[in-house]
Amino acid sequence: MSRPEDTLSADVHYNDSEARKYTTSSRIQNIQASMTHRALELLDLSSPSLILDVGCGSGLSGEILSSIPPDEGGPHVWIGMDISASMLDIALQRDVEGDLLLADIGQGVPFRAGTFDAAISISAIQWLCNAESSDVSPAGRLSRFFNGLYASLKRGGRAVCQFYPKNDEQKRMITTAAVKAGFGAGLLEDDPETKNVKVYLVLTVGGGNIDGNGGDITGVIKGMDDINVLDPRRNTRNGKGEIKKGSKAWIVKKKEQMERKGKVVKATSKYTGRKRRVAF
């Protein structure tokens, strides 16, 4: 069975009919509520916070944020962004409490630096792994999203993104983009090795723990099973080092910079950076 993100962009797939069908499904409502509560558990917020809801849809997850009681750290104030006008229209009809923004997360997160205390995303970021046209790369869309998200969060802020990777390659692509943006990142799987597996990407901005807590840079997943922690800061502790212009490492770095801008670049191979023989 094909996945909707493999054939259509989110704004096309979630038209008026699909958006209403999604929102009124009791099964979807229960799943969304469960995953939102799980994301809040991983965020571990102790007081009312300003939260960005990435891919907020019709506001199902936002309603949960608004309903958290004071003894659990709520209620939270939230701003939702989504690419589907139909989804946001239903959110307005449902009179959700959060503010709404029509925007493509693949083009970045258009908020002032340090705006949010935290961010959540439920079943959204896997859509970034598919490009709608040949001149837009998934790597570029992921890079713009995570760089924008990193900037929009306060130092010490957290984000939890639940997503459904198509395969291990998509999982690697997403986590790599998050780490390159500067996040401390941890992957958590609920119900692993089952068809109902749910993957949570737990992210932190700065203030990462380099204080001997077993590499648990997120600060919220210590002692949990099935977690893979990634920390780019470990690789840069011994100095940046100089990269020689024209070398393979220099070329690869330039390619990554172009991908972040959404450019399509040729794949790196064993011939990348090799000197050509002089032709007579």
N, C-alpha and C positions, 0 to 999 in steps of 0.2 A: 504494500500500500504506500503510495507516494505521500510525501509531506507537503503541506501547502506552500511552505517557504521555498520548495524546490522548483515551483512552477510560476508563482506570482509574487509580486512585492506585497508587503503588508497592507499598504493603502488601497491596492486593487482587490486583494483577497477579502478584506473586511469591508465590504460594501454595506449598504443599509440592511440587507437581508441577513448576511452572515453575522454582522455585529449584533443584531437583535437576537438571533438564534443563540449566539455565544453567551450573551448576557442573561438570557432567560432560562438557560439550562441549569437545572438543580445540580446535576453532576459537576459541571464546570464551577458553579458557585462554591460547592463543598471543597473541591480540589484547590481552588484559588485561596479560599479561607485557610485551609490547612497549610499551604505553602507560605502564605503571608505570615502566619503565626510562627512558622519555623524560621523564616527570615528575621523576624523581630527577636526571636530567641537568640539567634546568632549575633545580631547587632548589639544586644545586651544594653539597651538604653535605660538609664536610671531616672531620667526626668523628661518632661515634654520637650520635643526636639522638632526642628525644621527638617523635613525629609523630602528628598526628590524621588518620585515614583517614575522610573524609566519604563516606557511602554505601558502606561497606566490603563490603556483601553477605556472601558466604560466606567472605571472607578471601583471595581470590585475589591481590589486590594486597598485602595485609598479609604474605603469605608471602614475597613478593619483598623487602619491607622487612627482614624478619628474616634473610634469606639474604645480604645484601650483605656481602662480605668486608671485613676491616679495611683492606686497602690501597686500598679504594674509599670509605672513610669510615664503614663499617658495623661490626657490624650495628646496626640501629635498633630502638628500643622504640616500640611503637605502640598506640594506642587507636582502636578502630573504632566508628562509630555508624551505625545504619541503621534504617529504619522497618519493614522486613520481618522479622517474628519467624521466618518460615520460613527466610530466608537466614541469620539469626544461629544458628538451631538447627543448620543444616548446618555452619556454621563451628565450633560447639562439637563436633559429631561428628567433624570433621576435626582437632580438637585444635590449632587455630592458637595461636600464641604471644601474640598481642595480647589486651588486655582489650576486652570488647564492651559496647556500650550500645544498648538499644532506644530510639530517639528520632526524632522528626520534625524534620529540619533546618529546615523551614519555620517552626518555632516558636522557632528560635534554637539557639545552641550552649552547652549548660549546663555550662560549666567555668569555673573561677576565672580571672580576668584574668592574662594572661602565662604560662599553663600550658605552651604548646607552643612548640618551636623552629621547627616547620614543619607544613604540612598538605598533603595531596594529596586529590584527588577524581577518580575515574575513572568517566565516563559516568553521572553522578548529578544534577548541578544543573539540567539541562534539565527535570527533573520539577517544579521549582518554578515553571515558567512556566505551569502549568495548575492552576486552582483547582478543588477538589472540590465547592464549593458557592458560591452567589451572594454570600454574605456574607464570603467570604475572597478577597482579591485577590492575583494573582501578584506584584504590586509589593510588597505588604505582606510576603509570604512571603520574597521575595528580600531585602528590607530587613532583616528579622529575622535571616535567615541570615548575611548579610555583616557586619552590625553585631556579631553574636555571634562570628563567626569572627575579626574584627579584634581584638576584646577578648581572645580566648583566646590569641592569638599574642604572643610576646615582641617587644619593640621591635627592629626589624631583622630580624624573622622573615619567612619567605616562604611562600607557598602557590601550588600549581599545580593548577588545576581543568581537567581535560579534559572537554569536553562536546560534544554533537551538537545544535547549534541547528537548529530547524525552518526558520528563515528569517533574514533580516538583522534583522528587528524583534526576534526573540528574542535575537539576539546583542547588539543595542543595549540591550535591557532588562536583560540580565545585567551587561554591563560598566558601565552607568550606575549600577546598584545598588551595585556594588563600589566605584566611584569616590565615590559619595555617602557610603559608610561610612567613607571616609578612606584607602582603599588607593591606592597607586601601581599602575597596571594596564597590562599589555601583552598584546596578542593575538598569538598565533603560530599559523599554519596549516601543518600538514604535508600534503603532497600536495594543494596547492590546485588548484582547477578540475578535480577528479576526484570520482567518487562515493565514494572512500575518504578524502576530506578529514577531518582530525582537528584540532579547534580546542582550543588550550591558552590558558587565561587565567592569566597569571603575575602574582602579586600580592606587594607588599611592604608592611610595616608600618613607618612612620617611617623615619628614616635614609635617605630618598630622596636621589637624587643631584641636587643643584642645583649641581654643581661643574664643569659644562662638558663632560660626557661625552655630548653630543648628545641630551640629554633621556632617556637610557636609565635611567630611575628604578628599574627592576627590578635593574639591576646584573649581569644574567646573559644579556641578549639582544643585547648590543652586536655589531654586524656581521652579525646574522642577517637574512634576508630575510622579507618578508611579515608584518611586525610593525607594529601600530598602537599607539603608546604614548599613554596618557591620564593626565594628572596634574592633579587638581583644585586643587593648591596654587598652580599658576601663575595661576589666576584670582583668588586672594585676596591676592596679594602687595602690591597697592597700597592695601590697607585694606578693611575690611568694607563701609563705607558704610551709611547709614541708609535703611531701607525705611519709607515712609509707610504708616501704618495705613489699611486700606481700599483701597489701590492694588492694581493687578493683580498686581504682584510679591509683595505681602503675602499676597494671597489664594492665589496659586500655592504660596507657601511653606507656608501653613497646610494646603493640600490634601496636599502631600508629607508633612507631619508625620502627618496622618490615615492616609495610605496605609501609612506605616511601622508604624502600630499595627494594620494589617489592615483598616481601614475601607474601604468602597466609596464613592468620591466621584464627582461628576459631572465629565465631561471638560472641560478648559479650552478655551474658544473665543474668538473675537474679541469676544464680548460680555462676557466675564469682567471684572469691575471697572468696567464702564461705569455712569455715573450715570443714573438714571431721571429722566425729566421729571416735574415735579410735576403730579399729576392734580387737576383742579378738579371 
